Amino acid sequence: MTDETEQEAKEREEKERVEKAEKAAAEEARGAKERAESLLDKATEVAERIEAANKVTQENLTRQEALKVEQTLGGKAEAGAETKEDTPEEYAKKVMANDIETKE
């Protein structure tokens, strides 16, 4: 009879170990699921921010293109520097020094 009692005790211990292992596995699975959901939420948030930034960038590009067209049609050039007009005194000095640029 002691053999059966020992056998029953072993079976009970094994059953308790299996239950503990199942509980631990379930807890770990719950934690993994929560981490996965957290990562998914973060990825979704990042994607939304990227989409918003792309929209702003596209709007800025559209504005820049419109400004470039306006500048081109308005006759303004980016590389063109304003020419300085000579004062009458400066012009007189250039004439006397024969330093006048002629347009040909």
Buried (B, 14 or more C-beta within 10 A) or exposed (E): EEEEEEEEEEEEEEEEEEEEEEEEEEEEEEEEEEEEEEEEEEEEEEEEEEEEEEEEEEEEEEEEEEEEEEEEEEEEEEEEEEEEEEEEEEEEEEEEEEEEEEEE
